[in-house]
Amino acid sequence: MKKLYLSLLLVTITYAVGAQCAGNRYTKQIFSSVSVTSDVQYGSNYSYTGVALEDLLLDVYEPSGDTETMRPLVILEHGGSFVFGSKEDGDVVSLSEDFAKMGYVCSSIGYRLGMPGFPFSIDSVGATEAVIRAYHDMKAAIRFFWKDARENGNTYGIDTNNIFVGGSSAGGFAAVHVAYLDEISEMPDYVDTTLAGLGGGLEGNSGSPGYPTELKGVINLAGALRDTSWIKSGDLPLLSMHSTNDGTVPYGTSIVSVMGISIGLLVSGSSDIHNRLNEVGVTNCFYSVDGTAHPVHNGSTAYYDTTVMYMRNFLSSYVCSTPLDCFGTDGIVGLNEVKNEGQIKIYPNPAKDMIYIDFIRPSAAMTNIQIIDVLGNIVTTTVVSSTSSQIDVSGLSSGAYLFVCNSENWQSTKRFIKK
């Protein structure tokens, strides 16, 4: 009887997941707009001064008009070296909006900022305390949504089996620490946890005590971990993106700086986190970019689009229980161009208003031209019969696109950037 019950349960879960992920949900932007609930209090705790209590607020992004009531949640923390930034920062807002349009619920959270002595006498102790405050606050945000789902009628329609956290720069620090700082013996012994705002062990005292902080996966955009030995077999899967010459957060293991000031704190960036995850057999995706952009998605619009694509691949795999293809394009901009069987030349690239096309092709047959955005959406379709043509792209948003040509006996794909 137990085996029959388990079999029926697995069939039910599989059917529910399949139905939930039908119709490109969680892989493409199937919603045109997003509703935002701002300044929801998820907890409070003492600020870095240890004197005053600080209210902790978050914003919730949901797809407008959505009827699904069990949706995956992505919680994001902004960057800013633990002293600057807000939940309204452009990158976390854009990511929240883009993924809400795919059907996710997203939350951009504020957390306690500041560290003693900034900017004149920062040290590794003060910086570590700042990481712990951000770490505790992220855990409180996770518990807030668990509590809401259990006690308040699930206001935001969250599937607590599919909660992910992530962050950019300082927010990435917090996210990977939430993932892998999971034993009290790993808490740095030089931090005085009796100080106001630093107590509570691994869970902290920032809100919704007693509720779970269980997660499905973690997203790290140029963050770092204090000690990669904390990572063990069976730990949470991770998606990381990092620039090789990042001058703020180390790509490998090195001393971190705050606003260009070295603080003597040794941390391991995404490359060494990736190596450790591979060593212990934890599933992970790592996208490395040559350059100095910090974080990667702040380097250019094209890199932002790439970030969206890789996050989409990672999240949808776990939400929809599909095989993980970290770098799959699925007709989406971001990696190598599709192999050309016919040849086309497009210019200028990047383009601002008009893009010109010259065909070098086997025949003069009619050619169907599609422009596809980073999420696989067809944004324009044109049919031409001449060996040269032009398309007005002035109405497209800035970013990366695929230019796809299909004719009777050939096809060709090119990547271009809209300025």
N, C-alpha and C positions, 0 to 999 in steps of 0.2 A: 504493500500500500504506500509506503514511504517513497519507493521508486516511482510509482505511478504519479503521486502528488508532485514530486520534483520534476518529472517529465512534463506534466501539464503546466507547472509554474514556468519552466524554461520556454515552453512554446508560447505562453502568454506574454512573457517578457520580450521574447524575440519579435512577436507580432506587434507589440506596443512600440518597440524601438523602430521597427520598420515603418509603421504607420506614421510615427512622429517625424521621421526623416524623409518622408516622401515629398515629391514635388520640389526638389532642390533646397528644401529647408536645411539650414545650417551649412550650406555650401555656396549659395548665391543670395544676393539681396532681393528677396521676394517681397519685401515690404518697402513702400515708398517713403514712409515717414516714421518718426520716432517720437514717443511721448516721454517727458522727463519729469521725475518727481525730485525736487531739490531739497537739500538741507534736512534730510532725515537724520535724527539723532540715533546713533547706534551705541553710544556709550559715553564715558567720561573718564578722565584720569588726570593726575598731576602733570603739569608742564615740566619742561626740563629744569626750571628753577626750583621745583619742589614746593612752591608756595601756593599757587592757585590751581584749582581744578579747571580743566579745559573740556568743553563739550566737543565730542567727536561726531562729525557730520559726514553724510555720504549722499550722493545723487544716484538715482536709479533710472536707467534707460531701458524702455520696453518698445517692441514693435507696435505701432499704432494699428488698432483694429484686429489684433491677434486674438484668436479664440482658444489657443492651446493653453492649458492650465498647469502643465508639468514641463517646465523649460529649463535648459541648462543655464547656469549662472557663471559669469566671468567677473571677478572682482579685481580691479586695477588700482595700483598705487602710483602716483606721479613721482617724478624725479625732482632734483634740486639740492643735492648734497646734504640732505636732511636739515637744511636751514631755509630753503626757499621753495617756491612752487605752491600749487594748490590743486584741488580736485577739478578745477576748471581749466587746467593747462591744456593747450591745443592738442597734444598728441593723445592723451588719455580720453579727451572728449571725442576726437575723431574716431579712435578705435571703438569706443563705446557706441557711437552712432552707427558705424559700419557693421559691427557685429549684431547690434539690435535689429538692423534691417535684414539680417540673415535669420532672425528668429530667436536669438539669444536674449536673455536679460543680462544687462551689464551694470556694474556699479563702480563709479569712480569715487574713491574714498579720500577724505582728508585724514591726516594723522598728526601727531605732535611733532612739531619742528623745533629746531634750535639745539645748541650745545654750549656748554660753559666755555667762556674765553673767546668765542668766535668774534671777529676773525683774527685776533692778535695772538692768542696763546692756545690754539687747539692742540689736544694731545690724543693719543690712542684710546685712553680711558673714556674721555668725553665722547669720542666718535663711536666707540663700541656701545656706550649707553644710548646714543641716538638710534643706532641700529635696533637695539632691544626694544626701545619705545615703539618704533615703526613695526617691528615684528609682533609685539603684543597687540597693537592696534589692529593690524591685519587679522590676527586671530579673533579679536572681538567682533570684527565685521563678519567673519564667517559664522560665528556663533549667533549673531543677530539674525541672519537669514534662517538658520536652523530653528531658532526660537520662534520667529515669525511664522514659519511653516507649521510648527507644532502647536502654538498657542493662539495665534491671531488669525487663523483661517487662511494662511498662506497668501498674504496680501499681494505678493508679486509673482505668484504662479511659478514657484521654484521647484525643480526636481532636485532634492538634496543629495541624490545619488550622482549628480553631475555638476559639482561645484569645482571651479578652477580659480586659481589666483595667478596674478601676474603683475609685473611692474616694469617701469623704465628707470634705469640708473639706480638711484636710491631705492625706488620702489622695487627694482629687480633684486637688490640686496635683501629687502624684507621678504620677498616671495621665496627666494631660495633658502633663506633661513627658516621660514615656516615649513618648507619641505623637508629639510635635512637636520636642523637643530632640534632633535626630538628626544634627547636624554639629558636629565638634569646635570649629569657629570660633564656635559659638553658646555654648559654655561660658563663663560669666562670667570675664573675665580677672583680676578682683580676688580670686578664690578661689585659695588656695594648694593646688594639687592634689598637692604633695609631702608634705603632712601625712598622717599615718597615718589611714586610713579614707576619704580623699577621692580617692585615686589610681585609676588604671584607665581614664581617659578616659571615653567615653560608656557603656561597659559596666560599669565598676567592678570591684571585687575581692571581692564578697560571696559568690560561690559558683558552682559548675558552669561554669568558664571554657570558652569555645569553643563552647558550645551556642547555638542561635538564641534570639532574643527576638522572633520574628515573631508578629504579632497579627492578629485579624480586625476588632476594633473596640474602642472605649473608652467608659467611662461616667464622667461627671464630675458629682458631686453637690456643688455649691457650692465648687468649686476655682477655680484661676486659673493663668495662664501668665505667665512673665516677659516675653515679647515675642511678640506675635501675628504679627510678620513672619516668624517661624520656620515658620509654616504655609504650605504650598505645595500646588499642584495635585497630586493623586494621593496625598495623605496619608490617614491612617486616618479612617474615619467616626467621629463622636462623638455621644453623647447627653448633653445638659447639662440640669440643673435648678438654678434660682437664684432667690432672693427679691430684689425690686427694691431694698429698703432694708436689705439684709444689712449689719450693722455690723461684721462680722468679716472677711469676704472680700468685696472690692468686686464689685458687680454689673457695673460697667463698668471703666474704667481709673482707678486711684487708688492711694493708699498703703495698704498692708495693716497690720493691727494684730495683735499677739499678746496675748491676754488683756486686750484694751482698751488696750494700749500701742502707740502708733504707732512703727514701726521704720524709717521712711524708705525702704521698699522699694516701688517702683512696680510694680504687676502689673495684668494685665487679666483680669477675671472673665468669667463665662460669656456675658454679652451681647456683649462685644466679640470674644470668641473665635468666637461664632456669626456675627457680621458678617464677620469675616475668612474663615471657612470658606465662607460664601456668596460672598464676593468672588472666591475662587480656585476655586470650583466643587466643593468637597468636601461630600459628603452628610452632613447632620447633622440632629439633632432638638433643639429647644430649648424647654423649658417654663419660662415665667416666671411667678412668683407675686407679686402685690402683698403687701407685708408685710415683716416683719423676721426671720422664722424663719431660723435657721441651723443646719444646712442645711434645705432645704424640708421634707424628710420628718420632721424633728424638730418641726415646727410643730403637728401633730395627727395622730391616727390616720388621718383621711381623706386627708391629704397623703401619708402612708406608703403607703396603698393606691394612690394615684395614681402614686407613684414605682414601685411594683411593676408597674403596668399599662404605663407608658411603657417601662420597662426590658424588659418582656416583648415589647412590640411591636418594639423595636429588635433585641434578641437573636434572637428567633425568625425575623425577616426574613432575617438573615444566615445563621443556621444552616440554615434550611429553603429558602433561595433563593426567597423569596416577595417580592412588591412591598412596599416599606417604606411603612407608613402610621403616621407618628409618633403621631398622636392618635386612631387608631381605637379605638373602644370595644368593638366586637364583642360587644355585650350586656354590657359590663362597666362598672362604676361609674367615674366620673372626669370626664366632660365634661357637655355639655348633655343634659337629659332627652330621651327619645324623644318625638316629637310625639304628643300625645294626641288620639285620636279620640273617646274617651269621657272623662268627667271623674271624678276621684276626689279625695278630701281625706283625707290621713293625718296623724295627730297623736298624741302630741307628737312633734316632730322637732327635735333628737335624742330618741330613746326609750331607756328603760332596761329596763323589764320588759314592758310591754304597749303595742302600737300599735293605734290605733283607725282604722277606715276608714268613710268615708261615700261612697256612690256617687251621682252625678248622671248617669244614663245613659239611653239610649234605650229600654231595656226591662228587665224584671225577670228576664231569663234567667239561667241558672246562670253563675257567674263563677269561672274558675280563677285562683287567686292563687299566684304563685311569688315567693320571695325568692331573689335571685341575688347571690353574693358578688363581690368584685373580680376574681376569676379566671374568672368565668363559670360557676361551679358552682352548681347549684340546691340550696339548703340546706333549704328547706321548700316544701311544696305543700299548698294548702288549696282546697276548693271551697265556695262560699257561694251562697245564693239570695236573701238579704235585701238591703235597701238600706243596711244598716250591719252592721259586723262588728268583731271584734277578734282579734288574733293575739298569742300569747305569744312574745316575742323574748328572754326572759331567758337562754335557753341559747345565744344567738349570741355570738360573740366581738366585742369592740369593733371598730368600723370602719364603712366605708361599704358600702351595699348598694343594689341595685335592687329595687323593689317592682313586679312586672309582673302586670297584670290582663288576662285574655283572656276575652271572651264571644262569643256567636254573631255579633254584628254590630258589635262595637267592641273596641278594645284601648287600654290606657293604661299608662304607665310613670312611676313617681316614684322619686326618689332619697331615701334617708334614712340617718341616722347612728345607729348603735347605740352608746350610751355604755358 
